Amino acid sequence: MTTHPTVAALIARSNRLGADPKNTNYAGGNTSAKGTDTDPVTGDDVDLLWVKGSGGDLGTLTDSGLAVLRLDRLRALADVYPGIEREDEMVAAFDYCLHGKGGAAPSIDTAMHGLVDATHVDHLHPDSGIAIATSVDGEALTQKIFGDRVVWVPWRRPGFQLGLDISAIKAANPQAIGCILGGHGITAWGDTSEEAESHSLEIIAGAEDYIATNGRPQPFGPEIEGYAALSEGERRAKAAALAPFIRGLASTDRPQVGHFTDVDPVLEFVAAQEHPRLAELGTSCPDHFLRTKVKPLVLDLPATATVDECKSRLAELHEAYRTDYRTYYERYADADSPAMRGADPAIVLVPGVGMFSYGKDKQTARVAGEFYLNAINVMRGAEAVSTYAPIDESEKFRIEYWALEEAKLARMPKPRPLATRIALVTGAASGIGKATAVRLAAEGACVVIADLDAAKARAAAEEIGSSDVAIGIAADVTDEAAVQNAIDETVLAFGGIDLVVNNAGLSLSKSLLDTTSADWDLQHNVMARGSFLVSKAAARALIDQKMGGDIIYVSSKNSVFAGPNNIAYSASKADQAHQVRLLAAELGEHGVKVNGINPDGVVRGSGIFAGGWGARRAAVYGVDEENLGEFYAQRTLLKREVLPENIANAAFALCTSDFSHTTGLHVPVDAGVAAAFLR
């Protein structure tokens, strides 16, 4: 199907504007175009509006992300508009204006695009434009910077009335190319797609250049003594030590995934004298505070404060934040307001260290951090040329607890079983570990693939998805420092840790007399000592986080079954099996469940078997190596070969709510090896 040329131009313009963060934030703003197409019913020409739909992102917008409406019907809504007190009803009316199958769901800004008498319209949230829009004298600055080419529009909540307002302003100011929306962003228009884009960029650049030329050199004030950024190594170490604790606080009402950033603008902001005042004022643009909450939690200690001092103070500040947020909700809520969605912060700022942000998944957490970075840029610009003055708190509440916003949340798909869970799987670049990582990610978890081979770990992670879903890291489980680094990388990537799968292993198939002390040490270092080190480092984070969790050991039927010529392997597996029982007893008071899985030999896809173990075990049993899997299957009660996916299924099941009361269990995944029955 050939794309309509007007649509093609709109998509190209949208992607260009959305690709540059100085033009608009992720998923922020919308663009539109008006044109003529054929009515599929009558065959006549019909005037249409193509506009970015609800929830889309300009940088990645495609045809399917556009809402398509009949222009005559949309504009006719102005004749039946019941007034600002009932303007929310107009959003439902958009559905009756859709053309054909309609495309994406129309957003609240559809009226602005349809009612403004211009062929092409852009509504964007550039940091420079919002800086002017949130300045206490924003109207005067707009006139000073742009003359009569850009018109000031006082703050009004997005909706049908704002569309009528901008339409009237456009009609009254034919010389204007756009407007600054008080407290919000910019809107620009043009007769062609190129002209609209040019006008948008002119407003953005004009605001940016004015701030750069006329702004004060230290808009946030001088640096506070002791609040300067720590060295990169120091702040990353401190962030890793704090991350699980802060995530636990931020997850008081519901579990959250986290994101950490220590970019220079954040570090400079929390080191400067004015940051407490500005942070307390909160963000202004609706796109910002819907993701960041109205304001962040800010640690009021210097960068030199110890980790324990930070934790103690953060706990106090968190309780105060929750009380303050509940008061904010009760101050403005009425009988029709949606229930309070949670009183925990979405943004936590730590001087000298950086910013922690939280959301229902990694992307949401990361984007929340990006939006607060936008807010910092906005505050810097406003303070550079004026005084930052965001919209009133009551207006923020009206948007945060907007019935339309609540309806949008209600349309979100039901979370997958492991949504918000963060998993570390060792030995996960192949075989059982990889299959387990794939299954956990498919069920909604964020996954860290740890393996001795960093390149293979990264490749396995890329197969699963983006870095918002999985990352690959190098980890030698025999090295205590390397294990701690793996935990640190996990909590810095996703905010914390909930689930550990001790899977890393190797196997030496030798008789007692052929097994050297070096063989014994290697086997036990990797599996017995390695799983101990991983569990110990993970438990420290799990306890700090106070959210419970799961530790799963991939042991073996050999932990209870005495087979020939594998004393080192089987003994180390028996060690792991008893670690399950010991840790279940010790960590239960912290809500951490510890369980094991006892597979039979997994031949297909196994790195261990491919590394020579398969050939040696085949020789022990007197079968050809290519028939080893079938040999193992035939000695089981079910006559089935055990595959990596079977162990992955068991790992998934053990960490679901269905097994919420199960710890210290060993699950046989061996197709039925009677000699390995537990008793």
Secondary structure as UniProt FT lines:
FT   HELIX           5..19
FT   TURN            21..23
FT   TURN            26..27
FT   STRAND          30..38
FT   TURN            40..42
FT   STRAND          45..52
FT   TURN            54..55
FT   HELIX           58..60
FT   HELIX           63..65
FT   STRAND          66..70
FT   HELIX           71..76
FT   HELIX           77..79
FT   HELIX           84..86
FT   TURN            87..88
FT   HELIX           89..94
FT   HELIX           95..97
FT   STRAND          98..103
FT   TURN            108..109
FT   HELIX           110..115
FT   STRAND          120..124
FT   HELIX           127..133
FT   TURN            136..137
FT   HELIX           138..146
FT   TURN            147..148
FT   STRAND          150..153
FT   HELIX           160..172
FT   TURN            174..175
FT   STRAND          178..181
FT   TURN            182..184
FT   STRAND          185..190
FT   HELIX           193..214
FT   TURN            219..220
FT   TURN            225..226
FT   HELIX           232..250
FT   STRAND          257..261
FT   HELIX           264..271
FT   TURN            273..274
FT   HELIX           275..281
FT   HELIX           286..292
FT   STRAND          297..298
FT   TURN            303..304
FT   HELIX           307..332
FT   TURN            335..336
FT   STRAND          347..350
FT   TURN            351..353
FT   STRAND          354..359
FT   HELIX           362..385
FT   HELIX           393..400
FT   HELIX           403..410
FT   TURN            417..420
FT   STRAND          422..426
FT   HELIX           431..442
FT   TURN            443..444
FT   STRAND          446..451
FT   HELIX           454..464
FT   TURN            467..469
FT   STRAND          470..474
FT   TURN            477..478
FT   HELIX           480..494
FT   STRAND          499..502
FT   TURN            512..514
FT   HELIX           517..524
FT   HELIX           525..529
FT   HELIX           530..545
FT   STRAND          549..554
FT   HELIX           557..559
FT   HELIX           567..587
FT   HELIX           588..590
FT   STRAND          592..599
FT   TURN            604..605
FT   HELIX           607..608
FT   HELIX           609..613
FT   HELIX           614..621
FT   HELIX           625..627
FT   HELIX           628..634
FT   HELIX           644..654
FT   HELIX           657..659
FT   TURN            660..661
FT   STRAND          666..669
FT   HELIX           674..676
//
